[in-house]
Amino acid sequence: MKNSLIILVLWAMGTYAGAQTLDPYILGATSKQEISDLKPLLEKALTGQGFIIAGDYNPMNDPDRWVVVVSHNELISAVQKIGGLTGFAATLRVAATKESGVVNITYTNPLYWGNAYFRNDFDKVAQHYDALAAAFTAMSQAVGTFDGAPFGSEKGVEVDKLRKYHYMFGMPYFDDTKELGEFDNQQAAIDKIDGNLAAGKPGVALVYKFQIPNTELTLYGLALSGEKGEENFLPTIDISSPQHTAFLPYEMLVSSGDVYMLHGRFRIALSFPDLTMGTFTKIMSTPGDIQDLLSQLTE
């Protein structure tokens, strides 16, 4: 009888864990200060919790949106442990967005993105993500009126589905990446990308470049402009409040001389899991447009 009870409890715990849902973003805090005044306060709060600031920018050049991209030793350790495409997980994003006279300070939910990018390896790095979640909470408490509410999906995404996420049948998974270039070695790839960025390829600009220590993994974050850029697609898909400003910037990963981007139909859907197919059809060309913009950097 005792053994049967233990088995029942373990089964119930497993069922609960499998049914746990996560949202892509968290509303950390709100503030009545202007974004320009919040920037130094937010950066101080982030570095005070061990975050490494990789870069920042205004998506769409919108003064009411600001994103700061961060890494952390916990993230670095997790990526070093697993390697490969988990290099896309080396940074997370914090946003300040002015809506209805109030600035929402939001960030990418580390548990959501960690499960999506590490997939079945997430349990091997879960302790790093628990520490990250605590650091984000402490940061949020220091920059405004604390909230802590998850958002971005009405029902959330179940963890087991997140680890094998795709929007629907026939749509790409995490590892269905787009290869943007192949080079003889890591340095050759980086030199080509840096050279093209310095040359000022149209519609694409550097937000950050982050080298994961002791690996052949370098992650770039790029601002996308022009008729195929952020001003073209973000207003169509970012239609709920709080806004999903922390969706950006778009990333490109250099891994042992090969250059990858996450498929737009994966990366965008993961960031906006509740959008209808009708809305996605309005940006049908966007995944290809993003690939075209980033491919300029490897040609």
N, C-alpha and C positions, 0 to 999 in steps of 0.2 A: 504494500500500500504506500509506504514511504517512498520507494523508488518510483512508483507510478506518479506520485505527486510532483517529485522533482522533474520527471520527464515532462509533465504537463506545464510546469512553470517555465522550463527552458523552451518548450515549444511556443508558449505564449510570448516570451521575450523575443524569440526569433521572428515571430509573426509581426510583432510591434516594430522591431527594427527594420524589417523589410518594407513595412508600410509607412515608415517615416517619410515626411515630405519636406522639401527644401525650396526656398525661393532664390532667385538669382541676385537679389540686392537686399540691403538693409538700410533703413532710414536711421542713421546713427543719432542725429540731433537736428534741431532747428535753431535758427538765429535771426534776429532782426537787424544784425549788422550788415553792411555792404560786403560783397564778395572781396573787394579790394582790401577791406579791413580784416576780413577773416583769413586771408591767405597766410600771413605770418603766424597767426595764432594756430591755424591748422597744421602748418609745417612744423611748428615747435611741438605740438601735441604728438604728431607722428614720430618725429625723431626721438622724443622722450619715451616712446614705447618701443624703440628699437627698429623702427622702420627706416629703410634706406630710400631716399627720394631719387628716382631715376629720371624724371622729367615732368613737365606740365604744359598745358596749353588750353586755349579756348576753342572747343569744337565749333565748327562753322563760323569762327571768329565772332561768336555771340558773347557779348559782355555779361550776359546773364547765365552763362555756363562756364565752368572751369573744372578741369580734371587734373589731378596730380597722381602720377603713377609711382607705385612703391614696390619695393621688395623687402625682404626681412631674412635674417639668418635662418629662421625656421623654414621659410620657403626654399631657400638655397639648399639647406640640408635635405629636404624632401626630394628636390629635383636631382641632387647629386646621388641620392640613394637609388633612384629608379632610372634616370637618364632618358635618352631618346626624345620622343615627342612631348614628354612631360616638361620639356624646356618651355613650352607655352605657358606653364603655370608659374614661371619664375617671378612674375609681377602680378599685382592686383591694382585696382583703381579706386580712387576716392574722388567724389565729385561734390561741387557746390553749385546748386542751381536755384536761381531766384524765381519763385512762383508765387503769384498773388501777394507780393510785398514781403514774403518770408523766404529766407535762404534755407533750403533743405541740404543737409550734409549727408550724403549717401555713400555707400561703398559696395563693391562686389562681395557677396557672401562667400567667405573662404571655403566653407563646407560644401556649398553648391558647386563652385568651380573646381574645387579639389576632387570631389567625387567624379565630376564629368571628365576631368583630364587624367587623373590617375586610374580611374575605373576600378578594376578588380585588385589593383595594387594599393588602393587607398588605405586599407587597413594597416599596411606597412608604414604609412606616414601619418596616421591619424593623430598621433600625439603632437606632431608639429602643427597641425591645423587647429587642434584644441587651444594651443598656446596663441596662435594667430587670432582666433576668435576673441580670446580674452584681451589681447592687445588692442584690437579694434574697439571693443567695448570701452576700455579705459580711455582711449583717444576720444571717443564720442562724448564721454562724460566731461571732457576738459574743454570742449569747443562751443557748447551751447546748451540748450535745453534738451536733455537726454530723452531719446525715444526708444530706439532699439528694435523697432518693428520690421519684420521681413516684408518684402513686397516684390512684385514683378510677375506673380502668377496667383490667380484667385484660389486655386486648390493646391498649389505647389506641385513639385515633381517628386515622385517616389524615388528613394535612393537607388533601388535596384534598377529602375528605368533610367535614372540619370547616368549610371555607370555604363549603360549601353545606349546612350541617347541618340535618337534621330527623330526628326519631326513627324515623319509618317513613312509608310512603306515606300521603298524606292528612293528615299532621301539619304544623304551621306551620314556616316558615323564619324566619330572623332578622328580615326586614323585614315579616313578617306581624304587625305590632304591633297592640295594642289602643289605640284613641284614646279618651282619657278626657275630653277637653275641647278646645274651640276658643275662643280669645279674640282680641280686636282687636289685641293686641300682647303682647310678652314680659312687660312689667311688670304688665299686667292679670292675666295668668295667675299670676305669682308672688305678687301681692297676694292673689288668691283662695285659693291654696294655703296661704300663710302665715297668713291669717286663719282658715281652717278648722283648721289645726294648733293655733293659739293657742286656739281655741274648745274643743279637746279632743274631736274626733270619736271615737266609740267604736271600739276595736280597732286604732287606728293612731297611731303616735307617731314623731316625727322622730328619726332617728339622725344624719343629716348633710344639709347642703345645700351643694352645691359648684358655684360659677359658673366655667365655663371662660373664662378671660380672653380678651377681644377677640372674643367670639362671642355669639350669642343662644342659648346652650345652658346650661341649669342642670339639674344632676342631684340628685335627692333619694334618700336611702336611708331606708326606713321599717321600724320594728318593728311586727309584726303580732301582736295578742293576741286573747284571747277564743276562742269556740268555733270560729271560722273561721280562727284564726291559727296561729302557729308550733307551739304545743303540740298542735294537731290533726293537722298533716301531717308535721312533721319526724321524730318518732319512727317513723313508718311507713316513711319512705324512707331515713333515715340509719341503715342497719343493718349497716354494715361498719366495720372498723377499719383505719387511722385514720378517725375520724369526719369528716364533711364540714361541719363548723361554718362554714367560710369560704364556704359556699353563700349565707349571709345577710349583710346584710339585702336585701330586695327593693327594686328601683329604679323610679323614675318620672322621665322626661325631659321637660323643657320646651324646645321648639325653636321659636323665632319665634312664640310665642303658642299653639302646639299642644302638648298634653300626651299623652305616650305611655307605655305600659308594654310590656315584652316579653311576648309571649303565654306564659302559664304552661306550656303544653305544649311550648314551645321552651325557656324558661329553666330549668325543672325538669329536663327531659330532658338538656339540655346539661350540667347540673351532676351528673347521675347517669346517665351513658350506659349503664351495665350493668344497670340495673333492668329487671326483666321486666314485660311487659304486665300480668301478674297483680298485681304490686305497684302499678303505676300505677292500675289500676282501683280500688284501695282509696282513692285520693285523687282520684277522678274529678271531684268537685265543687270541688277546690282551685283550679284556674285561675280559675273563675268567682268563687269566694269572695274570692280576692286582688283581682280586678278590682272587686268590690263594695266592698271595704274602701278601696281607693285612690280609687275614683270619688267617695267622700264629700268628698274634698279639692277637687274641681273643681265641685261642685254649688252 
